[in-house]
Amino acid sequence: ISPFTMSIKLPLSDDKLIWDTFMSQHDPPVLQVSIDLGLMAHLLRTPSTIEEAATALGLSLRGVRALMGHLAACGHLVCNGGVFRVSPATKSFVDESAPYFWGHMLRFDKDNNRDPATRLLETVRESKDVKQASMDMWIAASVPEDAAQRITKAMHAHSFPAALGCAASHHWDSVTHMLDVAGGSGCFAIALVDHLPRMRAT
């Protein structure tokens, strides 16, 4: 019998869920930085080892190793024999020439100096409507052009695949004209008209 007795009991369950939640905060910045540095574009063109990618992009080996390791753990990259390539599940969303490119959405909070945790804290603690400023500019129809472009690109990024799915998976036989209220980038109208050339959208 051990002479040592634990006075502090083990937690009721393992800490996997809390660790997964904590680590997930790093996923969007890692993917965004990898896009901004050209790493994802490079790997789309040329599957590479960590050393080859670092050399090609003129980046630190240590930094690229950390990025690519994290991306592989998340499933964005696959590794075979030390050579990394962009996974099929991620390929369409990190290609800047693709209509589904997610970079605009990943950069959205950064471009708008938005800290999600601070905004949530203010909302819960003070019942503060943290979106009011952005709502006011839409109501007043005085959205700065650069802000409108950022918002539209971000909204298009996360909505366009769903719009294509909507167009392909529903029965539109009796519909010839679609009115899209608050249509954002127009992605649902674009998808429907592309899928059904007889369709007209407003």
C-alpha positions as CSV (number, residue, x, y, z in Angstrom):
1,I,0.0,0.0,0.0
2,S,1.3,3.4,-1.0
3,P,2.2,5.7,2.0
4,F,0.9,8.6,-0.1
5,T,-2.7,9.5,-0.1
6,M,-4.2,12.0,-2.5
7,S,-6.4,14.6,-0.7
8,I,-7.4,16.3,-4.0
9,K,-9.7,14.2,-6.1
10,L,-9.4,13.8,-9.8
11,P,-11.9,15.8,-11.9
12,L,-15.1,14.2,-12.8
13,S,-14.0,13.7,-16.4
14,D,-10.9,14.1,-18.5
15,D,-9.9,17.6,-19.8
16,K,-10.2,16.9,-23.6
17,L,-13.3,19.1,-24.1
18,I,-11.8,22.1,-22.3
19,W,-8.5,21.7,-24.2
20,D,-10.3,21.4,-27.5
21,T,-12.2,24.6,-26.7
22,F,-9.0,26.4,-25.7
23,M,-6.9,25.3,-28.7
24,S,-9.7,26.1,-31.2
25,Q,-9.0,29.8,-30.6
26,H,-5.7,29.4,-32.5
27,D,-7.2,27.8,-35.6
28,P,-8.6,30.9,-37.4
29,P,-5.5,33.0,-36.9
30,V,-3.2,30.2,-38.0
31,L,-5.2,29.6,-41.2
32,Q,-5.5,33.4,-41.8
33,V,-1.7,34.0,-41.4
34,S,-0.9,31.0,-43.6
35,I,-3.1,32.5,-46.3
36,D,-1.6,36.0,-45.9
37,L,2.0,34.8,-46.0
38,G,1.3,32.9,-49.2
39,L,1.9,29.5,-47.6
40,M,-1.5,28.0,-48.6
41,A,-1.1,29.4,-52.2
42,H,2.4,27.9,-52.4
43,L,1.2,24.5,-51.2
44,L,-1.7,24.5,-53.6
45,R,0.8,25.0,-56.4
46,T,3.6,22.9,-55.1
47,P,3.3,20.3,-52.3
48,S,6.4,20.7,-50.2
49,T,8.3,19.7,-47.2
50,I,8.5,22.2,-44.3
51,E,12.1,23.1,-45.3
52,E,11.1,23.6,-49.0
53,A,8.1,25.8,-48.1
54,A,10.2,28.0,-45.7
55,T,12.9,28.4,-48.3
56,A,10.5,29.2,-51.2
57,L,8.7,31.8,-49.1
58,G,11.7,33.3,-47.3
59,L,10.2,32.5,-43.9
60,S,11.7,31.2,-40.7
61,L,11.9,27.4,-40.5
62,R,10.7,27.4,-37.0
63,G,7.6,29.5,-37.8
64,V,6.7,27.5,-40.9
65,R,7.1,24.2,-38.9
66,A,4.7,25.5,-36.3
67,L,2.1,26.7,-38.9
68,M,2.2,23.5,-41.0
69,G,2.1,21.3,-38.0
70,H,-1.0,23.1,-36.7
71,L,-2.7,23.0,-40.1
72,A,-2.0,19.3,-40.5
73,A,-3.4,18.6,-37.0
74,C,-6.6,20.6,-38.0
75,G,-7.0,18.6,-41.2
76,H,-6.2,21.5,-43.5
77,L,-3.0,19.8,-44.7
78,V,-2.1,16.2,-45.3
79,C,1.4,14.8,-45.0
80,N,2.8,11.9,-46.9
81,G,6.5,11.1,-46.5
82,G,7.2,14.5,-45.1
83,V,5.6,16.3,-48.1
84,F,2.6,18.5,-47.2
85,R,-0.3,19.3,-49.5
86,V,-3.6,21.1,-49.0
87,S,-6.3,18.7,-48.0
88,P,-9.3,18.2,-50.4
89,A,-11.6,19.4,-47.7
90,T,-9.8,22.8,-47.5
91,K,-8.6,23.3,-51.1
92,S,-11.5,25.3,-52.4
93,F,-11.7,27.6,-49.4
94,V,-8.1,28.8,-49.4
95,D,-7.6,29.3,-53.1
96,E,-7.9,33.1,-53.7
97,S,-9.1,32.5,-57.3
98,A,-12.0,30.3,-56.2
99,P,-15.5,31.7,-55.6
100,Y,-15.6,30.1,-52.2
101,F,-12.4,31.7,-50.8
102,W,-12.7,32.2,-47.0
103,G,-9.8,34.6,-46.5
104,H,-12.1,37.6,-46.4
105,M,-14.2,36.1,-43.6
106,L,-11.1,35.0,-41.6
107,R,-9.8,38.6,-41.8
108,F,-13.1,40.2,-41.0
109,D,-12.6,40.7,-37.2
110,K,-9.1,41.8,-37.7
111,D,-10.0,44.4,-40.4
112,N,-12.8,45.8,-38.2
113,N,-10.7,45.8,-34.9
114,R,-13.3,43.5,-33.4
115,D,-12.4,41.3,-30.4
116,P,-15.1,38.7,-30.0
117,A,-14.5,38.1,-26.3
118,T,-14.6,41.8,-25.4
119,R,-17.8,42.4,-27.4
120,L,-19.5,39.4,-25.8
121,L,-18.4,40.5,-22.3
122,E,-19.8,44.0,-22.9
123,T,-23.1,42.6,-24.2
124,V,-23.7,40.3,-21.3
125,R,-22.5,42.6,-18.6
126,E,-23.9,45.9,-19.7
127,S,-26.7,44.9,-22.1
128,K,-24.7,47.0,-24.6
129,D,-25.7,46.8,-28.2
130,V,-22.2,46.4,-29.6
131,K,-23.5,46.2,-33.1
132,Q,-25.4,49.5,-33.0
133,A,-22.7,51.5,-34.6
134,S,-22.5,49.2,-37.6
135,M,-26.3,49.1,-37.8
136,D,-26.6,52.9,-37.8
137,M,-24.4,53.2,-40.9
138,W,-26.6,50.8,-42.8
139,I,-29.8,52.5,-41.6
140,A,-28.4,55.9,-42.6
141,A,-27.3,54.5,-46.0
142,S,-23.8,55.9,-45.3
143,V,-21.6,52.9,-45.4
144,P,-18.0,53.8,-46.4
145,E,-17.0,52.0,-49.6
146,D,-14.1,50.1,-48.1
147,A,-16.3,48.9,-45.2
148,A,-19.0,47.8,-47.6
149,Q,-16.5,45.8,-49.7
150,R,-15.0,44.1,-46.6
151,I,-18.4,43.1,-45.3
152,T,-19.7,41.9,-48.7
153,K,-16.6,39.8,-49.3
154,A,-16.8,38.3,-45.9
155,M,-20.6,37.5,-46.1
156,H,-20.1,36.1,-49.6
157,A,-17.3,33.8,-48.4
158,H,-19.5,32.0,-45.8
159,S,-22.8,32.0,-47.8
160,F,-21.9,31.1,-51.3
161,P,-21.4,27.3,-50.8
162,A,-24.8,27.2,-49.0
163,A,-26.4,29.2,-51.8
164,L,-25.1,26.7,-54.4
165,G,-26.4,23.8,-52.3
166,C,-29.8,25.6,-52.0
167,A,-30.0,26.0,-55.7
168,A,-29.1,22.4,-56.4
169,S,-31.1,20.6,-53.7
170,H,-34.5,22.3,-53.8
171,H,-37.3,22.0,-56.3
172,W,-37.8,25.2,-58.1
173,D,-40.0,24.0,-61.0
174,S,-42.8,26.5,-60.3
175,V,-40.5,29.4,-59.6
176,T,-39.5,31.8,-62.3
177,H,-38.6,35.0,-60.3
178,M,-36.9,35.3,-57.0
179,L,-36.9,38.4,-54.8
180,D,-33.9,38.4,-52.4
181,V,-34.5,40.8,-49.6
182,A,-31.2,42.0,-47.9
183,G,-29.4,39.9,-50.4
184,G,-25.9,40.8,-49.4
185,S,-23.5,39.9,-52.2
186,G,-26.3,38.5,-54.2
187,C,-24.9,35.0,-53.9
188,F,-28.2,33.2,-53.6
189,A,-29.5,35.0,-56.7
190,I,-26.3,34.2,-58.5
191,A,-26.5,30.5,-57.6
192,L,-30.1,30.2,-58.6
193,V,-29.7,31.9,-61.9
194,D,-26.6,29.9,-62.7
195,H,-28.3,26.6,-61.8
196,L,-31.6,27.6,-63.5
197,P,-31.0,29.9,-66.5
198,R,-34.8,30.5,-66.8
199,M,-34.8,32.0,-63.3
200,R,-34.8,35.8,-62.9
201,A,-33.7,37.4,-59.6
202,T,-34.1,40.8,-58.1
